[in-house]
Amino acid sequence: MSEEPSIWIGISEKLFGTILLVISLLMIYFTATSTDTLGAFTALFAFLSLIVLTTGVFLIIVKVPE
């Protein structure tokens, strides 16, 4: 029994990638604007936001196998 992949899988993947992209851009903005408050943890938050950014971009770019 073969099932065709649902179109909703691709749509949900792109939507989740877009949500991650928006969250990471907000993280980068708030990290850049509050560097004096974060102090020594600025680099950590910048690194974590870049990880979320690359994950979101990856989910947007990648295609669902057919």
N, C-alpha and C positions, 0 to 999 in steps of 0.2 A: 504494500500500500504506500504510494508516494503522495506526499502532500506538497503543495506549492507554498513557498514562503509568503507570509502575509505582508501586505503593504504597510501595515501598522508598525511592524518592527523597524523598518527604515525611517518612518516618520517619527517614532518615539526616540530613536537614536539621534536623529538630527535635533529634535526638540531638547533632549537632555544635554546635548553638546552646546546648544545655544544658551541654555540656562547656566551651564558651567562657565561659558565664556563671559556672560554678564556678571556672574558672581566673582570671577577672577579679576575682571576689570574694576569692579568695586573694591576688591581687596587691594589691588595695586594703587588705586586712587587714595584710599584711606591710609595705606602704608606710606605713600609719598607725602601726604599732607600732615602726618603726625609723627615725623621722624624724631622730634625732640621728646615726645612722650614715650615712644617705644624704646628709645635709647639703644642698648646693645642688641635688642631683638629685631631691629629693622631688617637686617639681612635675612634672618630666619623667615619673617613674614613675606618678604619679597620672593624668597626662594619657594615658599609654599604656594604663593599666588601664581608663580610661573609654572609650577607643576600642574595646578588646576587649569591654567590657560592652555597648556599644551595638550592636556587630556581633552578639553572641550574642542579645540581645533581638530584634533585627531578624530573625534567622533563626528564632527561635521564633514570632514574630508573623505573618510573611509566609506566604501560602498559595501552594502550587504550582499553576501554571496547568494547567487540564484540557484 
